[in-house]
């Protein structure tokens, strides 16, 4: 029995359980995310290639309550991280320091969240571990393009760091 996550739209098992404090999702989606993270923590190659993108894609597809400052900040910062990784091709290891700096800046309000996502966590979970990295890359590209309205501001914010 599967149920769509109200935020990302991916279909996950019906499940009663906890969710993140501000990256709001269905409990089944949050559980599947934990399992995907476990797959990455168990495999250093997957972790190195995909973990940065996984964390950012999940955050962008679960923007939460736009009146919650932590939620809004999370979207800006994870979008910036994907921009650095995918557009500027900055090494994943050097991205957290830039995220930290960005988090200390005043960030503008967000435009409305995307209505739907073409690729979600459910698509990544359905792949074998051998396809994990390209699946995460497709997921991250989908999450990044759905938030295209942030791109100009994020380029400016990063240039000012
Ligand atoms: Zn979800």
Boltz pocket constraint, residues with backbone or C-beta under 6 A from the ligand:
constraints:
  - pocket:
      binder: B
      contacts: [[A, 5], [A, 6], [A, 7], [A, 8], [A, 9], [A, 10], [A, 24], [A, 25], [A, 26], [A, 29], [A, 30], [A, 61], [A, 62], [A, 121]]
      max_distance: 6.0
